[in-house]
Amino acid sequence: MTEATTVSATSASPTPRQVWSRVRGLLLALLVLVAAGVALASVRSGDQHGRLDPRSADRYGSRAVAELLKQRGVSIRVVTTLDEATTGLGPGTTLLVTSPDLLAPQQQEELRARTAYSGGRTVLLAAGPPSAGTLVPGVRARSAGPATTHAPQCSLPAARRAGPIETGGFRYAAGDLTTTACFPSDGLPTLLLFEQEAGETVLLGSSDLLHNARLGKQGNASLALQLLGSRPHLIWYLPSLTDTGAMTEHDGGGEHADRSFTDLIPQGWLWGTLQLVLAAVLAAIWRARRLGPLVTERLPVAIRASESAEGRARLYRRTNARGRAADSLRCATRARIAALLGVSSRDAHSPATLIPAVSTRLDGDESRLRSLLFGSPPSDDAALVQLADQLDTLEREVRTS
């Protein structure tokens, strides 16, 4: 048999069967994750389709309140861009913004500027910290938890006629602003009415009362009809991540004309990417610290101990590492002698313990023993060979004494 054949027969390269055994668990987990994601998306797709859309009859749609408003003579215009939403604003118009947090900062500022003197009403649903302070300066949004029943506890006629409603989401702190605060949760209102000479703005902490599934509960329908039906025309604005009209129209040559790539990415995607990076770092740390039990690795060839010792000696000689070689010989000799003399392995390399024990057994000169077992490195190869012979003789004498 040739050498090439021998190496091939004893190669340690993993076989296809071994590779499959190692990766099948990971592939199975990935497959289960993908299947679970597809199943969850399929189950929730029907409910989430057309969320707060007045044309949707789904659980989270708003067709029910839209039909009631039409019966009261209110005309509804559904728009998906900021330009469309702010076209035709006036004293007889109500602007409903279903998701203010989806608007970019520049869009929020543009929306506030266009509605400030319209003379109509602007209703902001579930405006959180990313948008509340910009759309209504001086207002801060705080979490109010899931939607629960709250009493009006205010003088607003629409709220008093509606009675208790289901609201939550966000509650608002208005600071020094003159506002009408209703439906408090933990001391802060979940409905805030800010009136100005040129119009009014309503902050409603949760959009749940407009959902088809919740409209008939408590006073939800009454409050929704009064907030959205106080004027003959209603603009129903459904913001989306693809709405860039406000920025492209007013940024030409302005202060926002030069925007980086990250400025064009919605904030939600940036936070999501940051979370994925953090999860990847934590997974890498977990895998790096996951130490399993020691296993015996199958070597490609079997090497005799004498060949291994000879190869190591040649490496020492090639690098002139006589000190390292001498330390290795002395350390091994001390360990074996200590075991023969009954000295613990902890004290085997302590001159104060090992030298007296050897001297007692052999009646030898302690200075010579110290020089032999703990001396300085040999000066040349001949001295190293002599040291090895002397250590071997000493060990043999201890063993036979």
HELIX and SHEET records of a PDB file:
HELIX    1   1 GLU A    3  ALA A    9  1                                   7    
HELIX    2   2 PRO A   16  GLN A   48  1                                  33    
HELIX    3   3 ARG A   63  GLN A   71  1                                   9    
HELIX    4   4 LEU A   82  ALA A   85  1                                   4    
HELIX    5   5 PRO A  100  LEU A  102  5                                   3    
HELIX    6   6 PRO A  105  THR A  115  1                                  11    
HELIX    7   7 ALA A  132  LEU A  135  1                                   4    
HELIX    8   8 PRO A  157  ALA A  162  1                                   6    
HELIX    9   9 ASP A  208  LEU A  210  5                                   3    
HELIX   10  10 ASN A  220  LEU A  228  1                                   9    
HELIX   11  11 GLY A  245  HIS A  250  1                                   6    
HELIX   12  12 THR A  262  LEU A  264  5                                   3    
HELIX   13  13 GLN A  267  ALA A  288  1                                  22    
HELIX   14  14 ALA A  305  ARG A  318  1                                  14    
HELIX   15  15 ARG A  322  LEU A  341  1                                  20    
HELIX   16  16 PRO A  351  LEU A  362  1                                  12    
HELIX   17  17 GLU A  366  PHE A  374  1                                   9    
HELIX   18  18 ASP A  381  THR A  400  1                                  20    
SHEET    1   A 7 SER A  75  VAL A  79  0                                        
SHEET    2   A 7 HIS A 233  TYR A 237  1                                        
SHEET    3   A 7 THR A  93  VAL A  97  1                                        
SHEET    4   A 7 ARG A 121  LEU A 125  1                                        
SHEET    5   A 7 GLY A 199  LEU A 204  1                                        
SHEET    6   A 7 LEU A 188  GLN A 196 -1                                        
SHEET    7   A 7 THR A 179  SER A 185 -1                                        
SHEET    1   B 2 ARG A 140  HIS A 150  0                                        
SHEET    2   B 2 ILE A 165  ALA A 173 -1                                        
END                                                                             
